[in-house]
Every structure is written in C-alpha cells, then in structure tokens.
Amino acid sequence: MPIFARYAIVTLLPVLLIMLGAVFGGIFALLALVWLTLVAAGLDQVLPDVSAAPLEAHWADRLSIILAVIHLLMVPVLVLSLDNQRLFLGELFVLFLAIASFIGQVSHPNAHNLIHRSDRPRRALGAAVYVSVLYGSHVSSHRLVHHAHVGTPQDPATPQPGEDFWSYVARAWPGNMVAGFAAETARLEKRGLTPYAPQNPYLIWIAGALATLVFVTALGGIAGLICFVALACAVHLQILMSDYIQHYGLQRLRLPGGRIEPVSAHHSWDAPGGFSGLLMMAAPRHAEHHMNASRPFQALGSDGTTAPALLPYPMPIMAVLACLPSVWRRVMDHRALRVMEAAKAQLSLEDHAEPGDLRAALTG
C-alpha cells in the first residue's frame, strides 16, 4: 500500500467515525475512540517504522492542510451534538473522548508541523488550530522558548528530573504562557516596540480565544461552553503530556567553560511504533525534529538519524504510564540516567556538569 494511503487511512478514518458518531452515536463514536487508543497500541507492535518509506512532499502538504481544516470543524460538531436527540449522555461522553483523542493525537502533531513551516499561510493555519482550543500561546512558547532552551531550567516545557506528570502540569502550563509572552516581548523590544504593540502575537492568541468562546456560546449556550472548555483542558493536558514524555530526565550538560552543550539527539526521547508514527505525523521521531526543526514530518528519518534515547513502549502506552507517577519512575528513571551518563562520558565531563544532582533526582 502506498505510504500516502497509509497516512490517509490512519488519520482520516477516525474523522469519518467521529462524524458518523455525531449523527448516529453509539458504535461509531466508540470505534473512533478504540481506533485512537487500543488499535494504536496494538498495531504499533507489528507495523514498521514509517520513516522506512518517506511520503512525497506534495501529498504530505495536502494531507496536512486537510487535517487542519477538519480540526476547525471538530468544535462545532461537538457542540451541535449536544442537541442531537438521538444521542444519550453516555454516547456524548464517548464522542467527547474520541474528539479529544483525535485533537491530541492527530491535530496537535499536525499543527506542530505546520507552525514550523517556512511559509506564512501554513504557519497561520497551524496557529489557528491551537487558537481554536484556547492554546495560541503554545505557538510562541514552543518555537521561541522550547526549541531554544530545551533541556535547561529556562524551558518550562522540559520536565525536571524526577518530576511527576501532575506536578509538571501545574508548573509548565502557566510557565509556558509566561515564557512565551516574555520571548515575544523581547523580540518587540529589539524593534523598539512595547509589549502591547499590535505586532505582539499574544494579542491574536487572546482575541482568537475570546472569539472562539463567544462563537461556542452562541452555538451551544452555556452547556456548549462548558463542554468546549472541558475539551480544551483535555487537549492542553495531551500537549503537555507529549512534552513530558519526550523530554523526561534529559538535560543539557554544562561544559567546562560554563557554556551549555548544544541540542543533540540525546535530549529527546524517540518512540517505537509504526501505527502511532502514522497517526501522529512522525511526531515520535522527536530527537531529529529538535535537531532540524524546519524539516517537515514526511522527511524525518530520511537521513538515517537514530536517537540514543528510545522509549520502551509506543507513545499511547507511555501516556498511560505517565499518569501513574510511581510506575513511570520505575520504568523511566534508570533509562534516563543511563542516557545522561553516556552523554557525560562522550563529552568527557566526569568532573563537570551536575551529574550528582541528576542521579539524586532520578534515583531518590
């Protein structure tokens, strides 16, 4: 089967099921949820890595644009479903979970790819996806803060060694918003502009969020607003979950002269799994993305780059483990410590950096 067909089937089939579920409920919404969770976890064990067959650029662009447009229809679909007399409360809940899973596992990786593209229209489309779930600030914080400071205390999106996911959420969620605003402010000040100049993207993020809330309320009333805010929170958690899983325990070390080491492949975890690689637009190849941020998803893996930090299970399974702090640490701490000690040895930093603190945090 052509690689484009594989990407299209894996990412678009849940869309069809969600739409059918919004109209007819029952089995269709449940099938969409199962496809995005249990099927993903199961088929990851048997499908080969998608990087073995890269997707042609023109097909990749078309699919990416289609998925972004589909995403922008998801919120009205969910809100209008509240008035569907065919659907019982349980069916609405399953539909909610299916849409939240689709946005977290397909729309977010796709929008993430778009905001890194060089042309303005595609970057704007990716930003619109994040604005539609009240997370436009992610566009600023991810591009200006996370990619510049990943693996350091200056990046709120990098989990601290030994930090559990729920503590991470409480710190990183507001921290990313504040850090993104500070980064945009610094860019404006270099141009002689104030933080509240019209050129500050945060004005767009805030105005877009307010417009979305007004639209949802007009469409579905207070019930629609409550449902949408819950959906946005679920999506934010999934975005934070991705950063947590892909950077846990990996720190950039301090070189003898005091400079922080450059971003390398060992500062991000890659994940196994062919199905989730299709579903998440090659997002599990995260180490290469950090080393080549502008490289589109279909080209990741084309140069044979491999990451020394490989997660033991595919992303869907790791997400479940991350919700259980004691289990997560039992699975991940010794792996993270092994990666960092190998990095130290490669850089000849036995007498430098902060290995003792790192070991204490990951074994405490």
N, C-alpha and C positions, 0 to 999 in steps of 0.2 A: 504494500500500500504506500503511495507517495507520502512524503513527510508532511506536506501541507494538509492532506486529508486526515492524517492522524491528529495534527494540531486542531483542525476544524471540528472533528468529531468529538474529541475530548473536551474542548472548551465550549462548543455550541450546543451539544446535546443537553446539558443541564439547563440551558436557556429555554429550549423547547419544552422541557419537562416543567420548568417553573411557570411558563406561560400557560400551559395546559392546567397546571395545578391551581393557578389564579382563577381560572374559569370553572374548572370541574372539581378541583380539590382532590382529596383522598389519595389515591395511589400515585398520582403524577408528582405531587409535591414530595411525597415520601421517596419516590425513586430518584428525584433530583438530589435530595439530601444524601441518600445512600451512595449515589454516584460520586459525590464530592467528598465522601468520608470513607466508608467501608470498601467500596470498589477501588478508590485511590490507594488505600493502604494495602489492599490485596494484590492489585496488579503491579504495584511498584516492585514486588518481589520477582516478577517474571519478565517485564518489558525491558529492553535495552536502553541505555542512556541515549537521549535524543540528540546529543552532540555528535553521535556517530553518523548522522545524516542531516547536515545543516539545511535549513529552509531558505529558499530563494528570497532575496530582499523584497521584490515587488509583492510576492504573496504574503510575506510577513507584515508588510506595511498595511495591506488591505485588511488582513485579519485583525490587526491591532486597532485600526480605526473602527471596524465593525463592532468589536467588543466594547470600545469606549462609548460608542453611540448606544449600544444595547444597555450598558450600565446606566446611562442617563434616563432610560425608560423604566428602570427597576423600581425606583422610588414611587412614581405614580402607580405602577402595577400593584405594589404592596398596599398603598393607601387606599386605592379604589377597591381592593379585595375585601376591605373591612365591611363594605356594604353589599357584598355578594351573599345573597340569601342561601345559596347552595352550600356555603362553607360553614362547618361547625367550628367552635373555638379551637379544638384540637387540630383541625386541619389548617387553620390560620397560623397556629403556632409552628407547625411543621413547615408551612410556606415561609414564615419569617426566618426560621433557621436555615432553610435552603437558600434564600436570597442573601442572608448574612454570610453564609459559607461561600457562595458564588463571588460576592464582592471581595471577601477576604482572600480567597484563593485564586481568583482569575482577574477580577477588575483591578485589584491593588497591584499585583505584579505587572499587569499590562500598563497601568497608568505610570508606574515606576519606570518602566521602559520609555514611555513617551516623554516624561519630564527631563530625561537625559538626552533627548534628541537635539540636533543642532538647529533645526528649523523651528521658527516661532509657532506656526499653526499646530504642529503636533505637540509641542510643549504646552500650548494653551489648552489643547484637548485633554491632555493628561492632568493638567491643573484643574480643569472643570470637573473631572471625576472626583478629585479629592475635595473640592469645594462642595460638591453635591452631597457629601457625607460629613460636612462641617469640619474638615481637616485640611483646609487650604494651607495652613501654616506648615504642614509636612513638606510642601514643595520647597519652601525656603530652608527649613531646618535640615532636610535631608541633603540637598545639594550643597548648601553653604557651610553647614556645620558637621554633619555626619561624615561626609566624604573627606573633609579637610582634617578632622580631628579623631577619626575612628580609632579605637584602642587607647584613648587617652582620657583623663578626667575632664577635659574640655568638651567632650562629646556626651551629652545626656543619654543618647541612644545606645551607647556602649554599656552593657551591664557590668557592674563591679564584680570582681572575683568573689564567689560565694554568695552573691545577692540572689534571693529567690525572686520568682517572677512577679509576685504580687507587690513586693517592696519596690521592685523595678518600675512597675506601672505607676505607683504613687509618686516616684521621683522623676521618671523620664517623661511622662505625659505632659505635665506643666513645664518641665525643664526644656523640652524640645521647642515648645511655643516661645518661651522667653529667649532661648538661644537663637532661634531663627529671627526673631524681631531684632535682637542685638546685631546680628550679622547684616541684615538688610539696612539697619541704621548706619552701621559703619560704612557700607557701600555708598549710601547717600551723602554722608559727611565728607567723603573723599571728593564728591562732586559739588561740595558747598551747599548742600540741601539739608533741611531739617528732617527729623524722623517722621514728621507728619506731612511731608510733601506728597503731592498726588502720585509721584513715581514709586512710592512705597507699596510693594505688592500686598502688604498686610491690610491695606485699605480694601483691596479687591477680595482678600480672603474673608474679611469681616462682612463687607457688603454682600458678597455672594452667599455667606451663611445666613444672614438675615433674610435675604430674598428667598432662599430655599425654605426657611421656616414659615415665612408668610405664605408661600405657594402651597406648602403641605397643609397648613391650617385651612386655607381656602378650599383645598381639595377634599380634605377628610375631617375637618373640625378638630376638636380637642383630642378625640380618640386617635385620629390620624397623626397629629403632632406627637402624642405620647409614643405611639408605635414607631414613628420615624426616629425620634431621639434615642429610643432603645436600640434601633437598628444601627444608628451612627456610633453609639457606645460599643456595640458588638464589633463593628468594623475597626474602630480605634484599637480595641484590645487585640484584634488579629494582626494589625500592622505592627503594634508594639511586640507582639509575640514573635513575629518574623525577625525583628532586630535582636530580640533577646536570644533566640535560638542560634542565630547566625553569627553572634559575636561573644557568646558567653565564655568568660575566663581567658580571653585572648587579649593581651595588652602589648602595646608598642613599648619596647625597652629603651632605656636611656643609655646612650653611647658614652664612652669615657669623657668626651669633651663637653658633655651636658646636653647635646642635641638628641632629640627623639628619633629613633630609627624610622626610615621611610615605610610607607604602607607596602606590605608584602603579602604573599599568598597565605602565610600562616596567621594572618589577622582576621580571617573569616572562615567559618565552617562551611564546607560544601556538604550536600546531602545526596545520598544514593536514591535511585528510583526513576524509572523511565516514564511512568504514568504521571507522577507529580511534576516531572520536568516538562511534560506537555501541558498539563493543567495550569502550571504556574509560569508558563512562558520562559522556561530555562532559569527561573529565579534560584533554584537550588545550586546553580554554579555561581555562588556568590563571591568566592575569592577572586575569580577572574574579573568579575564586574567591578570590584573595588580597584583593581589594578588598571582597568580600561573602562572607565565609567561611561564613555560615549559609545562604546561598542554595542550595537543593537542585540536583542536577545537571541536572534537566529544565528548570530556569528559567535556566540560564546562556545568555547570548546573547539573552535576551528583551528587554533594553533597548537592544540595538544597540551595546553596548560593543565596541570593537575595540582590539587591543593593538598598540602601535608596534613591539614586538619579536616578529617572526614567524619561526619556524624555517624553513629552506629545504626540509625534507622532513618527511613524517609521522613520528610517534614510532617505529614499528618500524625505519625506516631510520636514524634518528638514534641509536638504541640500538646498532646495528652500528658506526656511525662512532665513537661514544664509546669503544668497545673498542680503537680504533686511535688513540692519542694524537696522532701526527703528522698524520694525516688530519683528525682532529677539529679541531685548532688551525688547520689551513689553511682549513677550512670556516667555523669559528665566530669566531675571534679578531677579524677585521676587522668582522664583523657586530656583535659585542658592543661593540666600540669605537665604531662608528657610532651605536649606540643611546645609549651613555653620553655621547658628545659632544653629541648632540641634546638630551639631558636637561639637560646643563650649560648649553647655550645658552638653553634655555627658562627655566631658573632664574636666568639671568644670573650664573653662578658662574665666569666666566673667571679671576678672581683668587682663587678659594677652592677648597675641597674638595681631593681628592687625584688630580687628573687625570693628573699626570705619572707617579705610581706605577702607575696603572691602564694607561696607554698602554705603559709599560715592560713590565708583566707580560703584556699581550696582544700585544705585538709583539716580545718578547725571544726 
